[in-house]
Amino acid sequence: MDDVLTHAFVPLLDARVVLYQHASELDQRVKRAASHDEVCMRMMTVAGVGPIASLTFKAAVDDPARFKRSRTVGAHFGLTLRRYQSGEHDNPGRISKAGDRDVRATLYAAANALLMRTMAGSQIKSRTARQAIAKQSAERGHATAAHQGSSPRRCGCRTKTRRLAPQDVD
């Protein structure tokens, strides 16, 4: 019985080792690509944003000049709230989910990592807080890519990013 199990499991274990080696190699490539890009390195200084999130965002935005303001980047990726307005009702809904689903998911995961790290003891871990942080990450990422390290005031751009204060999350 042991010989039968050995013949069955040894090839599976060998395949697992090869898959692990390939995954490790891909991980190193992604980290290397992000570390050689100036915009990605600046984005990775934000807590929760790693090499995958920064490369995904950079590839999706492509040319930051497409967006006049950083505020429109969140709407481009579907991170703005839908509104239901009918006569006397005005209810903000969930996010619109327009745009690139993968970028939105990556920004949402980065926001979730930030919330879990910084607010481990806090009771606030709501979907709304994650959405707000994901949208703000998109806006800051655009501002970072658009200005290449210079201040928006120096280049004359109207791009504005709002800092997320602790009371905004609570």
RAVENTA-V997648 format. One record per helix or strand. SS is the DSSP state (@ for helix, = for strand). FROM is the first residue (numbers start at 1). TO is the last residue. If there is no record, write none. Layout:
ss,from,to
SS,FROM,TO
SS,FROM,TO
This chain:
ss,from,to
@,2,35
@,38,43
@,51,61
@,64,66
@,71,76
=,81,86
=,89,95
@,101,118
@,127,147
@,152,155
@,166,169
